[in-house]
Amino acid sequence: MLNNKQKDHYYRNILLDDFGIEGQEKLLSSHVLVIGSGGLGTPSLIYLTSIGVGHITIIDDDKVSLSNLPRQILYSSEDINKPKGEVSKRKLESLNPDVKINFIQDRLTENNALEIIKGHDIVLEVTDNFETKFLVNDICKKLNIPFVIAGVSDYQGQITTCIPNKSKDFKSLFSTLPSSDKTLVEGVYPLSAGVIANIATSEVIKYLLGIDSLLLDKMMVVDLKKNDFKVINFPNL
């Protein structure tokens, strides 16, 4: 049950038809895994924490670098060379003490993915490589855990949501799978990262609240340079 302070804290959330007190309580009891705390991960983590998702696990093996700062908005110059997960935990728990942050200073691999992913309500994958996206796809299917996959490069980004046994998976988008070690990121327009991250985070929140307008069997493609937003249906394979 929400206490009086929480009712005040989440007042504007609670006023929304799809939230109410019951919806906010559902968020506070939810467990979300965020894979990657970079250009997409940091805006997502800020909003997941602010909105009141009660349990967030972060996995990232990287440290903060100077070139991260234009788009990885959770970090500042004082954080350079510090582990991203460690910095994220400290700042996010300060942002919202209701939220419990667990960070794993590691890279998701075939050896640890099953153990790390299990037990979460939904997974948000926001790394810059296909290897991790394909791994998340396969493990979440095995565990029957929904997942959102997002990527960004240049001025563009993509988001899709997959629910095992209800929708096609991420791999079904490709008639020929790209090389698993291919990276998505070259140059990145920082605001594209923010927009893509917020749409992906909204997919997570909508799933947790039972809002059915999800990007299932489709991918949203955003190009901020052209102000172009479109939704592409997955191919029938």
Buried (B, 14 or more C-beta within 10 A) or exposed (E): EBEEEBEEBBEEBBEEEEBBBEBBBBBBEBBBBBBBBBBBBBBBBBBBBBBBBBBBBBBBEBBBEEEBBEBBBBBEEEBBEEBBBBBBBBBBBEBBEBBBBEBBBEBBEEEEBEEBBEEBBBBBBBBBBBBBBBBBBBBBBEBEBBBBBBBBBBBBBBBBBBBBEEBBBBBBBEEEEEEEEEEBBEEBBBEBBBBBBBBBBBBBBBBBBEBEEBBBBBBBBBBBEEEEEEEEEBEEE
